[in-house]
Amino acid sequence: MRPRSLALFGLAYFVTLELLLVAAVLAWPAFLENIGALRSMAAPIPVLGQAMDQIQERGFPAYLLAQHFFKGCNTLGVAAAVLFAAPAVAGEAHRGTLEVWLARPLSRRRILLERYAAGALALCVPLLLSTASVPLLAHRVDEWDPVGPYLLCALHQSLFLLAMYSVAFLWSTLGSHPGTIALSLLFVTTFEFAIYMIKVWTHWSLFRLCDIQTLLDVLDHGLDVPLVGGLALVSGALLVASLVAFERRTP
C-alpha cells in the first residue's frame, strides 16, 4: 500500500473507530436501563454472559472496554492490520513495480523498515487518538474517567494488533498476491474470534490475549509486563524475519 493510500485508509480507520466510540458512549444510558434484559439474552453464551456480569459489576469502564477495545479494535483493528500489511511488499510484486522500488538509492533494510513503520503508525496512532477522546465523551453521559488507564489499555491493544500486523507483513515480504494473503489471514482471525465465543474452545483463541478481563486488569493494575513484552518480542522477531526474507528476495 503506497504512503498516500495508507494515510487515507488510516484516516478512515480513525474516523470509523471514533464514530463507533461516540455511538457506544451515547448508548450507555439506554444500555444501563436494559442491562437486566440484555443479561438474560446473553446467558446462553457463557463468554457473553461473563462479559455482561463484568459490566454489571464494574459499570461504565467495563462497558467501554467491551465496546471500544474488544468489539471495535479487535474486529476493525485486526482487519486494518491485515489490510495495511498485506500489500506492503506483495503489492509491489503483484503490480510489477518491485524492481523499480528496489532500484531506489537506499538500502533494502531502510526501504522495508520505512514501509513497516508507516503501516504500524497508521494502525496504532488512530487507536491512541480515539482513546484519548474518552474523558470528553464520558462527560456527555455523566461519567468521569481519567484518560491515563485507558491509554495503557490502548497501548496493550496496539501491541496485540502490531503482532497481527507483523504476521501479515512477513507473509507480504515472501509473497506476491496481497489479496490471497489478506483473505487467508482474515479467515484465520475471524475463526479465532468465533471460537472465543465457544465454551472450552475460547481458551485457545488468540483474542484471550486482549479480552475484557485482560483489559480490566490493565485498567486496575497497569500493563502486564510479561504479556506485553511477549507481544513486543513476537513483533520484533517477525520483523527480523521479514528483513532477512527481504534481503534475499529477488524481483
N, C-alpha and C positions, 0 to 999 in steps of 0.2 A: 504494500500500500504506500503510495507516494506521500511526501510530507503534507502537501496541501489537502489531499483527500483525508489523511489521517487527522489533521486538525479539524476538518469539518465533521468527521464522524465522532471525534472526541467531544466537540461542542454539542452535537446531537445527543450523545450519550449523557452528558451533564444535564442538558435540558430535560431529558426524559427522567433521569434519576430525581431531579428536583421536583418535577411535576408529580411524580409518584409519591414523593415525600410530603409535598404540600397536601395532596389528596388524603394521604393516610393520617396526617396530623389533624386536619379539619374533620375527619370522620371519627376521631377519638370519642367525643361526647356521645354520639349515637351508638358507637360500639360498646361503650361502658353501660349504657342503658339496657342493651340487649345481650349482655355478656352471658347471662344465665341460659338463654335460649341457644346462643351460639355454642356454649359449652356442651349442651346436650347433643347438638348436631355433630360436634367433633368427637364425641365419646367413642364411636365405633372404630376410629383410627387412633390407636394408643399414642402415637407421636404427636398428633394434633391435640389430643386431649391433654397431654402433658404440657404442651405449649399454652393452652388455654388456662391450665392451672397456674402456670408461671405468671401469666398476665393478670389473673385474678389476685395473685399474691403480691406481685410487685407493682402492678398498675402501669402507668404511662411508660416508664423506662423499658419494661419488657415488651410492651406493645410496639414501641418504636424500633427496638432491636428486631422484632419479628417482621415488621413491615418494611423498614428501610434496608436492613442488612440481609436478614435471612431470605426474605422474599424478593426484594428488589435487586440487591447487589449479587446475591448468589444465583440469580437467573439471568438478569440483564448483564451483570458484570462478567459472568463466565462466557456468555455469548460474545461480549465485546473482546474479552481476552483472546478467544479463538479467532475471531474475525480480524482483529488487529495484527495478530502474529502470522496467521496462515499465508498471507501474500507477501510477507516481508522479503523473502528471497525467492520462494517458489513462484511468486507473481512475476518477477523479472524473468525467470527462466521460461515461464509459460508465454510471456509476450515476446520472447526472443531478444530481450534487451540486457540480459545478464552480462554478456561480453562487453557491451558498451559501459555498463555500470562498473565493471571491474577495471576498465581502462582508465578510470579517474586516477589522478596523480596522488593517491592516498593508499596507505597500507590496507590490506584486507581486514585486519583486526579493527582499525578505526572505522572503516565502512560499516562493518557488522555491528560494532558497538553503538554507533550513531543510530542505526536502524532499530536496534533493540531498545535503546534509551527513549527514542521517540515514541514507540509503541507503549512502553512501560509508563511514560508520563501521561500519554493520552488515556491510559487505563486508570491510573491511580489518582491523578490530580482532580478529575471531576468528582470522584468519590469523596475525597477530602473536602472539596469546596461545598458540595451539597450537604455534607455532615456539619460543616461549620454554621449552616443556617438553622440548625436545630433549636437553639435558645430563642431566636426570634419567632420561629413558627410555634414553639411550645407556648410562648407568651400569649398567642392568639386563642389558646384553649385553656388559659389559666393554669398552665404548668410551668414550673420554674426549675430548669435543669442546667447545670454548668456544662460548658462545651468540652472541657478537658477530657473527662472519661469517655465521651462519645468519639472524640478524635483518636483516643487509644484503640477503641473498637474499630474505627476506620483504618487505622494502621494495621491492625490484625487482619482485617478483611482484605486490605491491599496486598499484604504478603501472601495470603491464600490465593488471591486472583493472580498474583505475579507468578506463583508456581504453575498455575494452569497455563498462563501466557508463555512461560518458558518451555513447557512441553510442546506447545504448538509451534513455537519459534524454532526449536531444534528440528522438528519434523520439516519445517519450511526450508531450513538450510540443506536438508537431504533430498527434498522432493521437487517436483516441477508442476504439480497440479494443485493449486491452492483450494479449488473447490472440493476436491476429494479430501484434502486434509481437514478443511473446516467441517464438512458434513460428517466425517468419521468421528472427529473429536466432539462435535455437538451431540452425536448419537450416544457416545460413551458418557458424557456429562449428564445428559438427560436421563439415561439409565441409572446413573449414580444418584441423581436427585430423586428418581422414582423409588428406588429401593430404600431411601431414607424413610419413607412413609410406611414401610412394611415391617411388622414386628419381627424381631430377630435379625432379619436382613439389614435393618437400619444400622447395626453395629459395624457393617462392612462398607458403609457409604463414606466417601471422602468428605461429604458435607457435615459429618460429625466434627470435623476439624474447625468448623465455623458456624455452628448452630446456635440457637438461642441461649442454651445453658452455657456454652463456651464463652459467648459474648457477655452474658451476665457476670461470669467470673472475672472477665476483663474489666467490666464496669465497676465491680466491687473491689477487686484486688490488684488491678493493673495487668500488664502484659504477662502472659505465661512464657517466661524466657525460653525454657526448653522447646516449647511448641513453636513459637515464632522463630526461634533460632533454627529449628529443623526446617521450617518452610523456607527461610532465607538460604540455608545451605543447599536445599534441593534446587532452588532457582539458580544459585551460583554454580552448582555442578552442571546443570543443564546448559547454562551459558558457556561454560568452559567447553563442554562437548560440542556446542554449536560453533564456537571459534575453531576448534580442531577440524570439524567437518567442513567448515567453510574454507579453511586454508588448503584443504585437499581437493576441493571441488573444482571441476573444470567446466567451462561454459557449455 
